[in-house]
Amino acid sequence: MELTDTANRPAKRGRPGYDQETVLRIAVEAFNEYGYDATSMGKLADRLGISKSA
């Protein structure tokens, strides 16, 4: 198992994640811009830089 130099934890693979507060802030901004009913998962995924299935 590969370890990081600073934390003695396994190194993360793939894209960095978002914490809950950041995801909620981005979602609220999208809801305010497009309206709740018009905000799709695609629009949220685009803003987060992830795929819809993620």
N, C-alpha and C positions, 0 to 999 in steps of 0.2 A: 504494500500500500504506500503510495506517494504521500509525503507529508510536507506541509508548508514550513518555511523557515521560522516564521514568527509565532505560530499558534499551536504547533504540534497537533493539528487536525488534518484530516484528509483534504487534499486540494480539491476545490470544486471544478467540475468540468462544465463545458457549454457556456451559455450566456449568463451574465450576472442577473440575479433576480431582483425584484422590487419588494420593498417592505409594504405592509398593508396600508400604512398612511400614504405612501406615494401613489399606490394604485387607486385608492379612494379619491385622492386629490385630482388625479388625471381623469377619473371617471366623472367626478362632479363638474370639472371644467367642460368635458364633452357634453354632459347632460344640459348644462347651462347654455352651451352654444347651439346644440341641435334640438333640444327638448328630449325628455325621457323616452317617448315613444319612437322618436326618429334616430336614436343613438343605437347603432348596431354593434355587434361584437366585432365586426370588421373595422369599424371606426375606432373602437377602443384598442384593438390589437395594433392598428397602424400607429396610434399615439404612443403605445408602449414599445413599439418596435419588435413585436412578437407575431407569431402566426395565430389565426383564429382558433386553431385546435389547442394551442398552448393554454 
